[in-house]
Amino acid sequence: MAFVQSNNVLDVTFEASRTFFHQKLEQMRVNRARRKVYKQTRSELISLNDRELADLGIPRASIRRIAMEAAYDC
């Protein structure tokens, strides 16, 4: 198996843009996964009644903050 090393400017530019694209794609995947955790956590907490939230020590006004912390480590 032979490897060809190219110093062509076009090859270097292509490789750099490919890396940039993959980084952006990975960031989009991470953001989508975090958003899913946020939405699921928020949905589950909203579905609880006031008594269940009180048992957990969670005021209804804190649901958004708790979901943000769960998803984004804020």
PyMOL commands that set and color helices and strands:
alter all, ss='L'
color gray80, all
select helices_A, chain A and resi 9-47+50-56+60-72
alter helices_A, ss='H'
color red, helices_A
deselect
rebuild
show_as cartoon
